[in-house]
Amino acid sequence: MTVDDPVRPDTPEAPPSDTTEPRTPNTPRKAGTWSALRPLLLRLHFYAGVLVAPFLLVAAVSGLLYALSFQAEKVYYAHELEVPVGDTTLPLSRQVETARAANPNGTVTAVWPGAEPGATTRVLMADPDAPQDASTAVFVDPYTGEVRGQLPSYGGSGALPLRTWLDELHRDLHLGEFGRNYSELAASWLWVIALGGLLLWLGRRRSARRALLLPERGPKSRRRTLSWHGSVGLWAVTGLVLLSATGLTWSRYAGENIGVVQDGLGGATPTLSATLDGAAGASTGHEGHGAGHTTGATAPGADIGLDRAVAAARAAGVDSPRISVVLPSEGKGYVVKETDTQFPVQLDSVAVNPADGAVLDRLAFADYPLLAKLTRIGIDAHTGVFLGLFNQLALAALALALILLILWGYRMWWLRRPGRPVARGAWRKAPVTLLLPLAAATAVVGWFVPLLGLSLLLFLAVDLTLAAVAKARARAGRTV
C-alpha cells in the first residue's frame, strides 16, 4: 500500500530505483497494458494513501485494541467470569432463581450456562437500569450458587463494557450513525489500496525473487522503506482484502447492497420458528427440516422448566457445551442455541414447547445456504470469535501490519520531497480497450460501494482543481 511511487531523479537519500534494473527472465512484463495501467494505479494509490490512510490508521489502531480486548476482558473481569471448579453443578433453574433474588427488578430473558469447568453461568435480564441496547448479566457460580457480580452485556457475543467500548470506538468512534461513515469509508478503500499496491509491487523489476518476498537490508533509505512496505504488504494483502469484504457486509450503505444481492442469490440466513401455534409460524426459510413440529396447544402457565427444556434440546441434537437458552415469551417457546463458533462450527438451534418439551422446530447450521454460512463465518472471523485466540492474534497481526504499512507510506512520501507523484493526465495515454472496461467497472463498483464512489469523485475534483491551479500559475509566470 505505497502512498506513491514517483518517477523522479535519484538522490543521495534514495539509491537508484530498482525500476532501472535490467529485466530478467524471472520478471516478464507486458509493456503495453502495464505501461498504461501503472500510472493510473500510481495516481490512485497516491491520493488514496494521502487522503484515506488517516481513516485506515484510526481503524487499524482501534481494531488492534479490539482484537486484544478479548483476553483483556478475561483478566479484567476474572472475578465475574471464573470460579474454582466444584464437584457438582446446581440445576440451571436454581441458578436462575439466585440471580432473580440478586436483581429483583430485572426480567430474565436468557441463560448462558458455563461452557467449560470453572466458568460462571450468565443470567441475562431486561433491566430498566441497564444501559441502552444492553442486558444486565448476573454471574452465578454454578457449583455454589454464589452471585459473583452484575455487568452490562451487549450483543450475541456477550461483550462486557471494556470490549464494547473498544468495539464502538472501532465501529463509529462513539459518534453513532454518523461515525459509521468513517469505518465504511476505510473498509471501502482498504481492498482497493491493498490490491493496487499488490499490482504495483508485483510489477516492479527486480534482479532477485527474494526482493519480492522479503525486505532489503542495508542503510536506511527510501528504497529500503519501500522494500519493507511492499514485502509486508504482499504477506498481508489476503487478510486485508478479507477484512475489507467482511467489514462491508454489515456497513450502512454497501451492506444494504450486499444484503440485496445475497438475498437475490438465495443466500438469506434462515430463521427458527418458536411460535406455539405451529402453522402460524409461516415459512421459516428451511421447509422440510422441521420434523417433530407440534400444534403447541398449551394450558395457561404450563412450563416444563428450564432444565427439562435444555434436556429436550440436547436430545434433539443440540450437543455443544456452549449454548444459550432464550426463555419463553408470550406465544413463544424455549429457544436453545449452540454458540460454539470454534472450528468445526456448532450453531444448531431448537425451539421447545414449554408445555410438554416437544420440539417445535429445529434448524441446523448445515442447512444454511452456502452464502449464509460464508457470511456468518466471515463476520465471526472479522469480530474475532471464529477461531478463538488464534483468530484474535491474526486480527492483531493484520492491524499492526496495516499500521506499519501506512507509516512506511507516509515516510516514503516525506523522503520523496520535493518530488511529485506521477504526472496528471495519464488516463489520456491509455488505450480505449483498457480505459472503457476500467471506467465501466469503476462506475459499477462506485455505485455498489457508495462511499468509495463518492470519495473517488472527490479525488477527481481535487486533481482537476490542482491541475487548474498549476496551469494558472504557469500562465501567470509566462506573463511576468
Number of C-alpha atoms within 10 A of each C-alpha: 31 31 30 27 23 18 15 13 10 11 11 7 13 17 13 13 17 12 12 10 12 10 14 12 7 11 15 10 15 8 9 10 13 16 15 18 21 19 24 20 22 24 24 19 26 23 19 23 22 16 14 20 25 14 16 24 20 18 25 24 18 19 25 23 19 26 27 18 23 19 13 15 16 14 12 12 15 13 13 22 21 21 19 11 15 12 6 9 14 12 13 21 14 14 27 23 15 20 28 17 12 16 17 12 13 21 16 24 16 22 24 22 21 21 16 11 14 16 21 28 28 28 28 28 24 17 20 12 12 16 12 10 10 21 26 24 30 29 30 29 27 26 21 15 21 16 19 18 16 18 18 22 23 19 11 8 11 17 18 20 16 15 21 18 16 20 21 17 23 23 23 18 21 15 13 12 12 11 16 20 19 22 22 29 21 24 28 26 24 25 20 19 25 24 20 19 24 20 17 22 21 14 17 16 21 20 15 11 10 11 16 19 16 15 18 16 10 8 9 10 16 22 21 18 21 24 21 21 26 27 22 20 26 21 15 19 23 15 18 23 19 16 22 21 20 23 22 24 20 16 21 16 17 22 19 16 18 17 15 12 13 16 14 10 11 12 19 20 20 18 15 21 24 24 24 26 15 16 13 10 14 10 12 16 15 17 11 7 14 17 11 11 18 17 14 23 12 15 9 7 8 11 18 14 16 21 13 17 28 23 13 21 25 15 11 18 14 23 15 16 15 18 23 22 24 20 18 22 11 7 11 20 28 28 26 26 26 22 20 19 19 16 10 9 17 21 19 22 25 29 31 32 29 26 19 17 20 20 26 29 27 27 23 19 16 12 14 19 17 14 16 19 17 14 20 17 20 19 19 19 21 21 20 24 20 22 19 15 16 12 19 24 16 16 25 21 16 23 26 16 20 28 20 18 26 22 18 22 25 18 17 24 23 12 15 20 8 8 13 13 19 19 12 14 14 17 15 10 12 20 13 11 9 13 16 12 11 12 11 11 12 15 13 12 14 19 15 17 24 19 21 22 19 14 18 18 13 12 17 14 12 13 16 14 12 13 14 12 12 12 12 12 12 11 11 10 9 8 7 5
